[in-house]
Amino acid sequence: MIVLSGFYEGLEVSLDRARTVIGRGREADLALAEATISRAHAAIGFDGQVFYVEDLGSTNGTLVNGARISKQPLKGEDEIQMGKLRIGVTLPQ
C-alpha cells in the first residue's frame, strides 16, 4: 500500500500479515500520527481467498473509491480513505 495524500504522502508499506490494523493508537500494527483517524481505524487483511478492508468502528468512517464501507473485498488499484489519508492498494497477481 502507498499513502497518496496526507502527512505520510509517499509512505509505502508491504502488508505481510493476515490482518493489519491501521490507526493512530500505539496498539495499531501500523500506527500513524494522523489526527483525523481513530486509534484503531481500519484493518486490511487476507482471508485465504480475497484481500479486504474493514472499518473498525471509526469515528470518520472508511471509504473505498469514495463509498463508505463496513467491510469490502479489495480490487487492484482501489483507493481507501481514512480521514485525510488516501491509500492506494496494489495487490499481488
PyMOL Python script that loads the backbone (N, CA, C, O; Angstrom):
from pymol import cmd

cmd.read_pdbstr("""\
ATOM      1  N   MET A   1       0.837  -1.168   0.000  1.00  0.00           N
ATOM      2  CA  MET A   1       0.000   0.000   0.000  1.00  0.00           C
ATOM      3  C   MET A   1       0.882   1.231   0.000  1.00  0.00           C
ATOM      4  O   MET A   1       2.019   1.185   0.468  1.00  0.00           O
ATOM      5  N   ILE A   2       0.366   2.325  -0.520  1.00  0.00           N
ATOM      6  CA  ILE A   2       1.090   3.592  -0.550  1.00  0.00           C
ATOM      7  C   ILE A   2       0.131   4.711  -0.136  1.00  0.00           C
ATOM      8  O   ILE A   2      -1.016   4.758  -0.581  1.00  0.00           O
ATOM      9  N   VAL A   3       0.615   5.600   0.714  1.00  0.00           N
ATOM     10  CA  VAL A   3      -0.186   6.741   1.130  1.00  0.00           C
ATOM     11  C   VAL A   3      -0.124   7.783   0.011  1.00  0.00           C
ATOM     12  O   VAL A   3       0.954   8.260  -0.342  1.00  0.00           O
ATOM     13  N   LEU A   4      -1.290   8.132  -0.543  1.00  0.00           N
ATOM     14  CA  LEU A   4      -1.379   9.041  -1.685  1.00  0.00           C
ATOM     15  C   LEU A   4      -1.492  10.499  -1.271  1.00  0.00           C
ATOM     16  O   LEU A   4      -1.067  11.386  -2.012  1.00  0.00           O
ATOM     17  N   SER A   5      -2.067  10.763  -0.080  1.00  0.00           N
ATOM     18  CA  SER A   5      -2.158  12.139   0.396  1.00  0.00           C
ATOM     19  C   SER A   5      -2.243  12.134   1.915  1.00  0.00           C
ATOM     20  O   SER A   5      -2.568  11.123   2.536  1.00  0.00           O
ATOM     21  N   GLY A   6      -1.946  13.275   2.486  1.00  0.00           N
ATOM     22  CA  GLY A   6      -1.900  13.402   3.933  1.00  0.00           C
ATOM     23  C   GLY A   6      -0.466  13.572   4.384  1.00  0.00           C
ATOM     24  O   GLY A   6       0.448  13.619   3.560  1.00  0.00           O
ATOM     25  N   PHE A   7      -0.265  13.663   5.677  1.00  0.00           N
ATOM     26  CA  PHE A   7       1.059  13.899   6.240  1.00  0.00           C
ATOM     27  C   PHE A   7       2.069  12.843   5.799  1.00  0.00           C
ATOM     28  O   PHE A   7       3.247  13.155   5.627  1.00  0.00           O
ATOM     29  N   TYR A   8       1.631  11.612   5.616  1.00  0.00           N
ATOM     30  CA  TYR A   8       2.529  10.500   5.276  1.00  0.00           C
ATOM     31  C   TYR A   8       2.602  10.239   3.774  1.00  0.00           C
ATOM     32  O   TYR A   8       2.990   9.147   3.360  1.00  0.00           O
ATOM     33  N   GLU A   9       2.240  11.217   2.958  1.00  0.00           N
ATOM     34  CA  GLU A   9       2.241  11.038   1.500  1.00  0.00           C
ATOM     35  C   GLU A   9       3.557  10.436   1.031  1.00  0.00           C
ATOM     36  O   GLU A   9       4.636  10.904   1.392  1.00  0.00           O
ATOM     37  N   GLY A  10       3.446   9.384   0.216  1.00  0.00           N
ATOM     38  CA  GLY A  10       4.621   8.710  -0.336  1.00  0.00           C
ATOM     39  C   GLY A  10       5.076   7.504   0.471  1.00  0.00           C
ATOM     40  O   GLY A  10       5.895   6.723  -0.014  1.00  0.00           O
ATOM     41  N   LEU A  11       4.573   7.329   1.685  1.00  0.00           N
ATOM     42  CA  LEU A  11       4.947   6.184   2.511  1.00  0.00           C
ATOM     43  C   LEU A  11       4.431   4.905   1.859  1.00  0.00           C
ATOM     44  O   LEU A  11       3.242   4.794   1.560  1.00  0.00           O
ATOM     45  N   GLU A  12       5.319   3.947   1.641  1.00  0.00           N
ATOM     46  CA  GLU A  12       4.941   2.648   1.091  1.00  0.00           C
ATOM     47  C   GLU A  12       5.147   1.587   2.160  1.00  0.00           C
ATOM     48  O   GLU A  12       6.181   1.555   2.827  1.00  0.00           O
ATOM     49  N   VAL A  13       4.155   0.721   2.315  1.00  0.00           N
ATOM     50  CA  VAL A  13       4.222  -0.328   3.320  1.00  0.00           C
ATOM     51  C   VAL A  13       3.784  -1.636   2.686  1.00  0.00           C
ATOM     52  O   VAL A  13       2.731  -1.703   2.051  1.00  0.00           O
ATOM     53  N   SER A  14       4.594  -2.682   2.856  1.00  0.00           N
ATOM     54  CA  SER A  14       4.190  -4.020   2.431  1.00  0.00           C
ATOM     55  C   SER A  14       3.431  -4.654   3.578  1.00  0.00           C
ATOM     56  O   SER A  14       3.913  -4.673   4.711  1.00  0.00           O
ATOM     57  N   LEU A  15       2.270  -5.165   3.298  1.00  0.00           N
ATOM     58  CA  LEU A  15       1.455  -5.806   4.325  1.00  0.00           C
ATOM     59  C   LEU A  15       1.792  -7.290   4.336  1.00  0.00           C
ATOM     60  O   LEU A  15       1.455  -8.026   3.408  1.00  0.00           O
ATOM     61  N   ASP A  16       2.463  -7.718   5.401  1.00  0.00           N
ATOM     62  CA  ASP A  16       2.974  -9.089   5.455  1.00  0.00           C
ATOM     63  C   ASP A  16       2.305  -9.933   6.533  1.00  0.00           C
ATOM     64  O   ASP A  16       2.849 -10.949   6.964  1.00  0.00           O
ATOM     65  N   ARG A  17       1.119  -9.503   6.966  1.00  0.00           N
ATOM     66  CA  ARG A  17       0.352 -10.251   7.963  1.00  0.00           C
ATOM     67  C   ARG A  17      -1.006 -10.600   7.375  1.00  0.00           C
ATOM     68  O   ARG A  17      -1.429 -10.013   6.379  1.00  0.00           O
ATOM     69  N   ALA A  18      -1.680 -11.551   7.990  1.00  0.00           N
ATOM     70  CA  ALA A  18      -3.028 -11.907   7.533  1.00  0.00           C
ATOM     71  C   ALA A  18      -3.995 -10.750   7.759  1.00  0.00           C
ATOM     72  O   ALA A  18      -4.975 -10.611   7.028  1.00  0.00           O
ATOM     73  N   ARG A  19      -3.723  -9.904   8.784  1.00  0.00           N
ATOM     74  CA  ARG A  19      -4.588  -8.759   9.089  1.00  0.00           C
ATOM     75  C   ARG A  19      -3.726  -7.671   9.713  1.00  0.00           C
ATOM     76  O   ARG A  19      -3.004  -7.922  10.678  1.00  0.00           O
ATOM     77  N   THR A  20      -3.801  -6.462   9.163  1.00  0.00           N
ATOM     78  CA  THR A  20      -3.032  -5.328   9.658  1.00  0.00           C
ATOM     79  C   THR A  20      -3.995  -4.228  10.072  1.00  0.00           C
ATOM     80  O   THR A  20      -4.785  -3.742   9.264  1.00  0.00           O
ATOM     81  N   VAL A  21      -3.921  -3.838  11.352  1.00  0.00           N
ATOM     82  CA  VAL A  21      -4.763  -2.759  11.864  1.00  0.00           C
ATOM     83  C   VAL A  21      -4.025  -1.438  11.665  1.00  0.00           C
ATOM     84  O   VAL A  21      -2.854  -1.303  12.020  1.00  0.00           O
ATOM     85  N   ILE A  22      -4.734  -0.468  11.091  1.00  0.00           N
ATOM     86  CA  ILE A  22      -4.180   0.864  10.847  1.00  0.00           C
ATOM     87  C   ILE A  22      -4.899   1.854  11.748  1.00  0.00           C
ATOM     88  O   ILE A  22      -6.127   1.847  11.824  1.00  0.00           O
ATOM     89  N   GLY A  23      -4.150   2.698  12.423  1.00  0.00           N
ATOM     90  CA  GLY A  23      -4.756   3.697  13.298  1.00  0.00           C
ATOM     91  C   GLY A  23      -3.693   4.598  13.901  1.00  0.00           C
ATOM     92  O   GLY A  23      -2.512   4.482  13.577  1.00  0.00           O
ATOM     93  N   ARG A  24      -4.119   5.496  14.781  1.00  0.00           N
ATOM     94  CA  ARG A  24      -3.167   6.393  15.417  1.00  0.00           C
ATOM     95  C   ARG A  24      -2.747   5.920  16.803  1.00  0.00           C
ATOM     96  O   ARG A  24      -1.873   6.529  17.420  1.00  0.00           O
ATOM     97  N   GLY A  25      -3.352   4.851  17.301  1.00  0.00           N
ATOM     98  CA  GLY A  25      -3.012   4.315  18.617  1.00  0.00           C
ATOM     99  C   GLY A  25      -1.766   3.453  18.578  1.00  0.00           C
ATOM    100  O   GLY A  25      -1.416   2.888  17.541  1.00  0.00           O
ATOM    101  N   ARG A  26      -1.110   3.359  19.704  1.00  0.00           N
ATOM    102  CA  ARG A  26       0.114   2.541  19.802  1.00  0.00           C
ATOM    103  C   ARG A  26      -0.148   1.064  19.550  1.00  0.00           C
ATOM    104  O   ARG A  26       0.749   0.333  19.131  1.00  0.00           O
ATOM    105  N   GLU A  27      -1.380   0.622  19.805  1.00  0.00           N
ATOM    106  CA  GLU A  27      -1.712  -0.789  19.628  1.00  0.00           C
ATOM    107  C   GLU A  27      -1.897  -1.174  18.160  1.00  0.00           C
ATOM    108  O   GLU A  27      -1.902  -2.360  17.831  1.00  0.00           O
ATOM    109  N   ALA A  28      -2.046  -0.200  17.291  1.00  0.00           N
ATOM    110  CA  ALA A  28      -2.234  -0.483  15.862  1.00  0.00           C
ATOM    111  C   ALA A  28      -0.963  -1.106  15.285  1.00  0.00           C
ATOM    112  O   ALA A  28       0.147  -0.757  15.686  1.00  0.00           O
ATOM    113  N   ASP A  29      -1.136  -2.028  14.343  1.00  0.00           N
ATOM    114  CA  ASP A  29       0.022  -2.633  13.681  1.00  0.00           C
ATOM    115  C   ASP A  29       0.773  -1.591  12.859  1.00  0.00           C
ATOM    116  O   ASP A  29       2.002  -1.614  12.786  1.00  0.00           O
ATOM    117  N   LEU A  30       0.031  -0.684  12.245  1.00  0.00           N
ATOM    118  CA  LEU A  30       0.607   0.436  11.507  1.00  0.00           C
ATOM    119  C   LEU A  30       0.082   1.710  12.162  1.00  0.00           C
ATOM    120  O   LEU A  30      -1.011   2.180  11.845  1.00  0.00           O
ATOM    121  N   ALA A  31       0.881   2.264  13.085  1.00  0.00           N
ATOM    122  CA  ALA A  31       0.476   3.444  13.853  1.00  0.00           C
ATOM    123  C   ALA A  31       0.913   4.699  13.112  1.00  0.00           C
ATOM    124  O   ALA A  31       2.097   4.902  12.846  1.00  0.00           O
ATOM    125  N   LEU A  32      -0.072   5.542  12.781  1.00  0.00           N
ATOM    126  CA  LEU A  32       0.187   6.787  12.060  1.00  0.00           C
ATOM    127  C   LEU A  32      -0.333   7.950  12.895  1.00  0.00           C
ATOM    128  O   LEU A  32      -1.490   7.948  13.315  1.00  0.00           O
ATOM    129  N   ALA A  33       0.508   8.929  13.135  1.00  0.00           N
ATOM    130  CA  ALA A  33       0.120  10.100  13.940  1.00  0.00           C
ATOM    131  C   ALA A  33      -0.685  11.066  13.078  1.00  0.00           C
ATOM    132  O   ALA A  33      -0.194  12.124  12.685  1.00  0.00           O
ATOM    133  N   GLU A  34      -1.909  10.692  12.794  1.00  0.00           N
ATOM    134  CA  GLU A  34      -2.822  11.491  11.963  1.00  0.00           C
ATOM    135  C   GLU A  34      -4.088  11.724  12.777  1.00  0.00           C
ATOM    136  O   GLU A  34      -4.810  10.780  13.096  1.00  0.00           O
ATOM    137  N   ALA A  35      -4.354  12.983  13.112  1.00  0.00           N
ATOM    138  CA  ALA A  35      -5.473  13.330  13.996  1.00  0.00           C
ATOM    139  C   ALA A  35      -6.841  12.947  13.436  1.00  0.00           C
ATOM    140  O   ALA A  35      -7.789  12.800  14.206  1.00  0.00           O
ATOM    141  N   THR A  36      -6.972  12.781  12.120  1.00  0.00           N
ATOM    142  CA  THR A  36      -8.281  12.507  11.522  1.00  0.00           C
ATOM    143  C   THR A  36      -8.614  11.025  11.449  1.00  0.00           C
ATOM    144  O   THR A  36      -9.655  10.659  10.905  1.00  0.00           O
ATOM    145  N   ILE A  37      -7.754  10.163  11.984  1.00  0.00           N
ATOM    146  CA  ILE A  37      -8.080   8.736  12.030  1.00  0.00           C
ATOM    147  C   ILE A  37      -8.203   8.295  13.481  1.00  0.00           C
ATOM    148  O   ILE A  37      -7.626   8.903  14.382  1.00  0.00           O
ATOM    149  N   SER A  38      -8.959   7.236  13.689  1.00  0.00           N
ATOM    150  CA  SER A  38      -9.188   6.694  15.028  1.00  0.00           C
ATOM    151  C   SER A  38      -7.993   5.867  15.484  1.00  0.00           C
ATOM    152  O   SER A  38      -7.123   5.522  14.685  1.00  0.00           O
ATOM    153  N   ARG A  39      -7.961   5.551  16.782  1.00  0.00           N
ATOM    154  CA  ARG A  39      -6.848   4.769  17.335  1.00  0.00           C
ATOM    155  C   ARG A  39      -6.700   3.420  16.635  1.00  0.00           C
ATOM    156  O   ARG A  39      -5.586   2.992  16.333  1.00  0.00           O
ATOM    157  N   ALA A  40      -7.811   2.759  16.382  1.00  0.00           N
ATOM    158  CA  ALA A  40      -7.845   1.527  15.583  1.00  0.00           C
ATOM    159  C   ALA A  40      -8.901   1.784  14.520  1.00  0.00           C
ATOM    160  O   ALA A  40     -10.071   1.452  14.710  1.00  0.00           O
ATOM    161  N   HIS A  41      -8.499   2.366  13.418  1.00  0.00           N
ATOM    162  CA  HIS A  41      -9.443   2.883  12.416  1.00  0.00           C
ATOM    163  C   HIS A  41      -9.972   1.783  11.499  1.00  0.00           C
ATOM    164  O   HIS A  41     -11.183   1.608  11.365  1.00  0.00           O
ATOM    165  N   ALA A  42      -9.064   1.049  10.870  1.00  0.00           N
ATOM    166  CA  ALA A  42      -9.465   0.033   9.893  1.00  0.00           C
ATOM    167  C   ALA A  42      -8.421  -1.069   9.843  1.00  0.00           C
ATOM    168  O   ALA A  42      -7.304  -0.917  10.337  1.00  0.00           O
ATOM    169  N   ALA A  43      -8.808  -2.172   9.239  1.00  0.00           N
ATOM    170  CA  ALA A  43      -7.881  -3.284   9.046  1.00  0.00           C
ATOM    171  C   ALA A  43      -7.885  -3.669   7.573  1.00  0.00           C
ATOM    172  O   ALA A  43      -8.920  -3.648   6.906  1.00  0.00           O
ATOM    173  N   ILE A  44      -6.717  -4.016   7.092  1.00  0.00           N
ATOM    174  CA  ILE A  44      -6.579  -4.594   5.753  1.00  0.00           C
ATOM    175  C   ILE A  44      -6.096  -6.013   5.978  1.00  0.00           C
ATOM    176  O   ILE A  44      -5.144  -6.246   6.722  1.00  0.00           O
ATOM    177  N   GLY A  45      -6.762  -6.963   5.326  1.00  0.00           N
ATOM    178  CA  GLY A  45      -6.407  -8.350   5.576  1.00  0.00           C
ATOM    179  C   GLY A  45      -6.612  -9.245   4.376  1.00  0.00           C
ATOM    180  O   GLY A  45      -7.062  -8.818   3.313  1.00  0.00           O
ATOM    181  N   PHE A  46      -6.262 -10.507   4.585  1.00  0.00           N
ATOM    182  CA  PHE A  46      -6.427 -11.547   3.574  1.00  0.00           C
ATOM    183  C   PHE A  46      -7.064 -12.736   4.274  1.00  0.00           C
ATOM    184  O   PHE A  46      -6.517 -13.245   5.252  1.00  0.00           O
ATOM    185  N   ASP A  47      -8.222 -13.186   3.782  1.00  0.00           N
ATOM    186  CA  ASP A  47      -8.943 -14.274   4.443  1.00  0.00           C
ATOM    187  C   ASP A  47      -8.676 -15.646   3.827  1.00  0.00           C
ATOM    188  O   ASP A  47      -9.406 -16.600   4.099  1.00  0.00           O
ATOM    189  N   GLY A  48      -7.646 -15.750   3.009  1.00  0.00           N
ATOM    190  CA  GLY A  48      -7.333 -17.004   2.337  1.00  0.00           C
ATOM    191  C   GLY A  48      -7.807 -17.038   0.903  1.00  0.00           C
ATOM    192  O   GLY A  48      -7.323 -17.837   0.101  1.00  0.00           O
ATOM    193  N   GLN A  49      -8.771 -16.157   0.571  1.00  0.00           N
ATOM    194  CA  GLN A  49      -9.278 -16.091  -0.794  1.00  0.00           C
ATOM    195  C   GLN A  49      -9.204 -14.687  -1.368  1.00  0.00           C
ATOM    196  O   GLN A  49      -8.814 -14.510  -2.522  1.00  0.00           O
ATOM    197  N   VAL A  50      -9.575 -13.684  -0.577  1.00  0.00           N
ATOM    198  CA  VAL A  50      -9.590 -12.309  -1.068  1.00  0.00           C
ATOM    199  C   VAL A  50      -8.957 -11.365  -0.045  1.00  0.00           C
ATOM    200  O   VAL A  50      -8.967 -11.624   1.158  1.00  0.00           O
ATOM    201  N   PHE A  51      -8.412 -10.275  -0.553  1.00  0.00           N
ATOM    202  CA  PHE A  51      -7.970  -9.180   0.292  1.00  0.00           C
ATOM    203  C   PHE A  51      -9.187  -8.313   0.593  1.00  0.00           C
ATOM    204  O   PHE A  51     -10.075  -8.167  -0.247  1.00  0.00           O
ATOM    205  N   TYR A  52      -9.225  -7.739   1.793  1.00  0.00           N
ATOM    206  CA  TYR A  52     -10.367  -6.927   2.182  1.00  0.00           C
ATOM    207  C   TYR A  52      -9.913  -5.759   3.045  1.00  0.00           C
ATOM    208  O   TYR A  52      -8.805  -5.757   3.582  1.00  0.00           O
ATOM    209  N   VAL A  53     -10.788  -4.766   3.167  1.00  0.00           N
ATOM    210  CA  VAL A  53     -10.608  -3.678   4.122  1.00  0.00           C
ATOM    211  C   VAL A  53     -11.865  -3.655   4.986  1.00  0.00           C
ATOM    212  O   VAL A  53     -12.978  -3.844   4.496  1.00  0.00           O
ATOM    213  N   GLU A  54     -11.662  -3.420   6.284  1.00  0.00           N
ATOM    214  CA  GLU A  54     -12.774  -3.435   7.233  1.00  0.00           C
ATOM    215  C   GLU A  54     -12.661  -2.229   8.166  1.00  0.00           C
ATOM    216  O   GLU A  54     -11.621  -2.008   8.786  1.00  0.00           O
ATOM    217  N   ASP A  55     -13.732  -1.459   8.256  1.00  0.00           N
ATOM    218  CA  ASP A  55     -13.769  -0.356   9.209  1.00  0.00           C
ATOM    219  C   ASP A  55     -13.944  -0.951  10.604  1.00  0.00           C
ATOM    220  O   ASP A  55     -14.724  -1.884  10.792  1.00  0.00           O
ATOM    221  N   LEU A  56     -13.220  -0.413  11.577  1.00  0.00           N
ATOM    222  CA  LEU A  56     -13.262  -0.960  12.931  1.00  0.00           C
ATOM    223  C   LEU A  56     -14.060  -0.066  13.884  1.00  0.00           C
ATOM    224  O   LEU A  56     -13.699   0.090  15.050  1.00  0.00           O
ATOM    225  N   GLY A  57     -15.137   0.513  13.378  1.00  0.00           N
ATOM    226  CA  GLY A  57     -15.966   1.383  14.202  1.00  0.00           C
ATOM    227  C   GLY A  57     -15.387   2.775  14.358  1.00  0.00           C
ATOM    228  O   GLY A  57     -15.595   3.427  15.381  1.00  0.00           O
ATOM    229  N   SER A  58     -14.671   3.229  13.363  1.00  0.00           N
ATOM    230  CA  SER A  58     -14.009   4.530  13.411  1.00  0.00           C
ATOM    231  C   SER A  58     -15.021   5.677  13.459  1.00  0.00           C
ATOM    232  O   SER A  58     -16.173   5.527  13.050  1.00  0.00           O
ATOM    233  N   THR A  59     -14.573   6.805  13.960  1.00  0.00           N
ATOM    234  CA  THR A  59     -15.427   7.988  14.060  1.00  0.00           C
ATOM    235  C   THR A  59     -15.783   8.544  12.690  1.00  0.00           C
ATOM    236  O   THR A  59     -16.945   8.859  12.431  1.00  0.00           O
ATOM    237  N   ASN A  60     -14.787   8.669  11.806  1.00  0.00           N
ATOM    238  CA  ASN A  60     -14.995   9.298  10.499  1.00  0.00           C
ATOM    239  C   ASN A  60     -15.297   8.316   9.377  1.00  0.00           C
ATOM    240  O   ASN A  60     -15.534   8.737   8.244  1.00  0.00           O
ATOM    241  N   GLY A  61     -15.293   7.029   9.661  1.00  0.00           N
ATOM    242  CA  GLY A  61     -15.594   6.035   8.644  1.00  0.00           C
ATOM    243  C   GLY A  61     -14.421   5.741   7.719  1.00  0.00           C
ATOM    244  O   GLY A  61     -13.399   6.427   7.732  1.00  0.00           O
ATOM    245  N   THR A  62     -14.603   4.706   6.922  1.00  0.00           N
ATOM    246  CA  THR A  62     -13.624   4.280   5.929  1.00  0.00           C
ATOM    247  C   THR A  62     -14.328   4.234   4.582  1.00  0.00           C
ATOM    248  O   THR A  62     -15.434   3.705   4.466  1.00  0.00           O
ATOM    249  N   LEU A  63     -13.682   4.788   3.574  1.00  0.00           N
ATOM    250  CA  LEU A  63     -14.262   4.816   2.228  1.00  0.00           C
ATOM    251  C   LEU A  63     -13.378   4.036   1.267  1.00  0.00           C
ATOM    252  O   LEU A  63     -12.153   4.054   1.384  1.00  0.00           O
ATOM    253  N   VAL A  64     -14.003   3.355   0.323  1.00  0.00           N
ATOM    254  CA  VAL A  64     -13.286   2.702  -0.778  1.00  0.00           C
ATOM    255  C   VAL A  64     -13.831   3.300  -2.053  1.00  0.00           C
ATOM    256  O   VAL A  64     -15.021   3.185  -2.344  1.00  0.00           O
ATOM    257  N   ASN A  65     -12.959   3.940  -2.813  1.00  0.00           N
ATOM    258  CA  ASN A  65     -13.342   4.610  -4.057  1.00  0.00           C
ATOM    259  C   ASN A  65     -14.506   5.575  -3.835  1.00  0.00           C
ATOM    260  O   ASN A  65     -15.392   5.701  -4.681  1.00  0.00           O
ATOM    261  N   GLY A  66     -14.492   6.256  -2.684  1.00  0.00           N
ATOM    262  CA  GLY A  66     -15.485   7.279  -2.388  1.00  0.00           C
ATOM    263  C   GLY A  66     -16.745   6.800  -1.697  1.00  0.00           C
ATOM    264  O   GLY A  66     -17.561   7.628  -1.291  1.00  0.00           O
ATOM    265  N   ALA A  67     -16.940   5.493  -1.545  1.00  0.00           N
ATOM    266  CA  ALA A  67     -18.142   4.954  -0.909  1.00  0.00           C
ATOM    267  C   ALA A  67     -17.808   4.434   0.488  1.00  0.00           C
ATOM    268  O   ALA A  67     -16.837   3.700   0.672  1.00  0.00           O
ATOM    269  N   ARG A  68     -18.622   4.822   1.465  1.00  0.00           N
ATOM    270  CA  ARG A  68     -18.413   4.382   2.840  1.00  0.00           C
ATOM    271  C   ARG A  68     -18.680   2.878   2.940  1.00  0.00           C
ATOM    272  O   ARG A  68     -19.654   2.374   2.381  1.00  0.00           O
ATOM    273  N   ILE A  69     -17.808   2.174   3.653  1.00  0.00           N
ATOM    274  CA  ILE A  69     -17.936   0.713   3.753  1.00  0.00           C
ATOM    275  C   ILE A  69     -17.858   0.279   5.213  1.00  0.00           C
ATOM    276  O   ILE A  69     -17.408   1.031   6.077  1.00  0.00           O
ATOM    277  N   SER A  70     -18.308  -0.954   5.471  1.00  0.00           N
ATOM    278  CA  SER A  70     -18.044  -1.583   6.766  1.00  0.00           C
ATOM    279  C   SER A  70     -16.979  -2.661   6.557  1.00  0.00           C
ATOM    280  O   SER A  70     -16.024  -2.752   7.329  1.00  0.00           O
ATOM    281  N   LYS A  71     -17.145  -3.471   5.519  1.00  0.00           N
ATOM    282  CA  LYS A  71     -16.129  -4.450   5.112  1.00  0.00           C
ATOM    283  C   LYS A  71     -16.331  -4.702   3.628  1.00  0.00           C
ATOM    284  O   LYS A  71     -17.458  -4.886   3.168  1.00  0.00           O
ATOM    285  N   GLN A  72     -15.240  -4.710   2.884  1.00  0.00           N
ATOM    286  CA  GLN A  72     -15.354  -4.857   1.433  1.00  0.00           C
ATOM    287  C   GLN A  72     -14.121  -5.536   0.865  1.00  0.00           C
ATOM    288  O   GLN A  72     -13.001  -5.225   1.270  1.00  0.00           O
ATOM    289  N   PRO A  73     -14.315  -6.467  -0.077  1.00  0.00           N
ATOM    290  CA  PRO A  73     -13.167  -7.040  -0.790  1.00  0.00           C
ATOM    291  C   PRO A  73     -12.453  -5.942  -1.578  1.00  0.00           C
ATOM    292  O   PRO A  73     -13.080  -4.991  -2.044  1.00  0.00           O
ATOM    293  N   LEU A  74     -11.155  -6.086  -1.718  1.00  0.00           N
ATOM    294  CA  LEU A  74     -10.365  -5.111  -2.466  1.00  0.00           C
ATOM    295  C   LEU A  74     -10.035  -5.636  -3.848  1.00  0.00           C
ATOM    296  O   LEU A  74      -9.838  -6.834  -4.053  1.00  0.00           O
ATOM    297  N   LYS A  75      -9.981  -4.704  -4.794  1.00  0.00           N
ATOM    298  CA  LYS A  75      -9.536  -4.992  -6.155  1.00  0.00           C
ATOM    299  C   LYS A  75      -8.270  -4.171  -6.383  1.00  0.00           C
ATOM    300  O   LYS A  75      -8.041  -3.174  -5.699  1.00  0.00           O
ATOM    301  N   GLY A  76      -7.459  -4.585  -7.331  1.00  0.00           N
ATOM    302  CA  GLY A  76      -6.256  -3.832  -7.655  1.00  0.00           C
ATOM    303  C   GLY A  76      -6.580  -2.390  -7.979  1.00  0.00           C
ATOM    304  O   GLY A  76      -7.564  -2.108  -8.664  1.00  0.00           O
ATOM    305  N   GLU A  77      -5.764  -1.481  -7.494  1.00  0.00           N
ATOM    306  CA  GLU A  77      -5.897  -0.048  -7.742  1.00  0.00           C
ATOM    307  C   GLU A  77      -7.062   0.610  -6.997  1.00  0.00           C
ATOM    308  O   GLU A  77      -7.411   1.750  -7.305  1.00  0.00           O
ATOM    309  N   ASP A  78      -7.676  -0.080  -6.021  1.00  0.00           N
ATOM    310  CA  ASP A  78      -8.681   0.568  -5.180  1.00  0.00           C
ATOM    311  C   ASP A  78      -8.016   1.668  -4.358  1.00  0.00           C
ATOM    312  O   ASP A  78      -6.819   1.613  -4.078  1.00  0.00           O
ATOM    313  N   GLU A  79      -8.802   2.656  -3.980  1.00  0.00           N
ATOM    314  CA  GLU A  79      -8.314   3.740  -3.141  1.00  0.00           C
ATOM    315  C   GLU A  79      -9.122   3.763  -1.853  1.00  0.00           C
ATOM    316  O   GLU A  79     -10.349   3.858  -1.872  1.00  0.00           O
ATOM    317  N   ILE A  80      -8.414   3.675  -0.735  1.00  0.00           N
ATOM    318  CA  ILE A  80      -9.036   3.678   0.586  1.00  0.00           C
ATOM    319  C   ILE A  80      -8.827   5.055   1.199  1.00  0.00           C
ATOM    320  O   ILE A  80      -7.733   5.613   1.110  1.00  0.00           O
ATOM    321  N   GLN A  81      -9.857   5.604   1.816  1.00  0.00           N
ATOM    322  CA  GLN A  81      -9.712   6.882   2.512  1.00  0.00           C
ATOM    323  C   GLN A  81     -10.100   6.703   3.972  1.00  0.00           C
ATOM    324  O   GLN A  81     -11.164   6.180   4.302  1.00  0.00           O
ATOM    325  N   MET A  82      -9.193   7.159   4.835  1.00  0.00           N
ATOM    326  CA  MET A  82      -9.407   7.167   6.283  1.00  0.00           C
ATOM    327  C   MET A  82      -9.073   8.572   6.742  1.00  0.00           C
ATOM    328  O   MET A  82      -7.903   8.953   6.741  1.00  0.00           O
ATOM    329  N   GLY A  83     -10.063   9.348   7.133  1.00  0.00           N
ATOM    330  CA  GLY A  83      -9.804  10.741   7.494  1.00  0.00           C
ATOM    331  C   GLY A  83      -9.186  11.454   6.309  1.00  0.00           C
ATOM    332  O   GLY A  83      -9.702  11.374   5.194  1.00  0.00           O
ATOM    333  N   LYS A  84      -8.076  12.156   6.543  1.00  0.00           N
ATOM    334  CA  LYS A  84      -7.391  12.858   5.455  1.00  0.00           C
ATOM    335  C   LYS A  84      -6.437  11.960   4.679  1.00  0.00           C
ATOM    336  O   LYS A  84      -5.892  12.376   3.657  1.00  0.00           O
ATOM    337  N   LEU A  85      -6.228  10.741   5.147  1.00  0.00           N
ATOM    338  CA  LEU A  85      -5.327   9.820   4.455  1.00  0.00           C
ATOM    339  C   LEU A  85      -6.028   9.147   3.287  1.00  0.00           C
ATOM    340  O   LEU A  85      -7.130   8.620   3.432  1.00  0.00           O
ATOM    341  N   ARG A  86      -5.385   9.170   2.137  1.00  0.00           N
ATOM    342  CA  ARG A  86      -5.837   8.387   0.984  1.00  0.00           C
ATOM    343  C   ARG A  86      -4.757   7.355   0.728  1.00  0.00           C
ATOM    344  O   ARG A  86      -3.580   7.696   0.615  1.00  0.00           O
ATOM    345  N   ILE A  87      -5.155   6.094   0.637  1.00  0.00           N
ATOM    346  CA  ILE A  87      -4.204   4.991   0.499  1.00  0.00           C
ATOM    347  C   ILE A  87      -4.508   4.228  -0.776  1.00  0.00           C
ATOM    348  O   ILE A  87      -5.645   3.822  -1.017  1.00  0.00           O
ATOM    349  N   GLY A  88      -3.484   4.037  -1.587  1.00  0.00           N
ATOM    350  CA  GLY A  88      -3.599   3.226  -2.786  1.00  0.00           C
ATOM    351  C   GLY A  88      -3.162   1.800  -2.469  1.00  0.00           C
ATOM    352  O   GLY A  88      -2.236   1.584  -1.687  1.00  0.00           O
ATOM    353  N   VAL A  89      -3.832   0.839  -3.079  1.00  0.00           N
ATOM    354  CA  VAL A  89      -3.545  -0.563  -2.829  1.00  0.00           C
ATOM    355  C   VAL A  89      -3.122  -1.228  -4.135  1.00  0.00           C
ATOM    356  O   VAL A  89      -3.774  -1.074  -5.168  1.00  0.00           O
ATOM    357  N   THR A  90      -2.032  -1.962  -4.068  1.00  0.00           N
ATOM    358  CA  THR A  90      -1.610  -2.799  -5.193  1.00  0.00           C
ATOM    359  C   THR A  90      -1.607  -4.225  -4.696  1.00  0.00           C
ATOM    360  O   THR A  90      -0.920  -4.545  -3.726  1.00  0.00           O
ATOM    361  N   LEU A  91      -2.372  -5.090  -5.351  1.00  0.00           N
ATOM    362  CA  LEU A  91      -2.496  -6.480  -4.916  1.00  0.00           C
ATOM    363  C   LEU A  91      -1.591  -7.372  -5.728  1.00  0.00           C
ATOM    364  O   LEU A  91      -1.295  -7.075  -6.885  1.00  0.00           O
ATOM    365  N   PRO A  92      -1.140  -8.483  -5.123  1.00  0.00           N
ATOM    366  CA  PRO A  92      -0.315  -9.431  -5.883  1.00  0.00           C
ATOM    367  C   PRO A  92      -1.117 -10.054  -7.008  1.00  0.00           C
ATOM    368  O   PRO A  92      -2.340 -10.167  -6.932  1.00  0.00           O
ATOM    369  N   GLN A  93      -0.421 -10.450  -8.036  1.00  0.00           N
ATOM    370  CA  GLN A  93      -1.076 -11.053  -9.215  1.00  0.00           C
ATOM    371  C   GLN A  93      -1.484 -12.481  -8.916  1.00  0.00           C
ATOM    372  O   GLN A  93      -2.048 -13.155  -9.779  1.00  0.00           O
TER     373      GLN A  93
END
""", "prot")
cmd.dss("prot")
cmd.show_as("cartoon", "prot")
cmd.util.cbc("prot")
cmd.orient("prot")
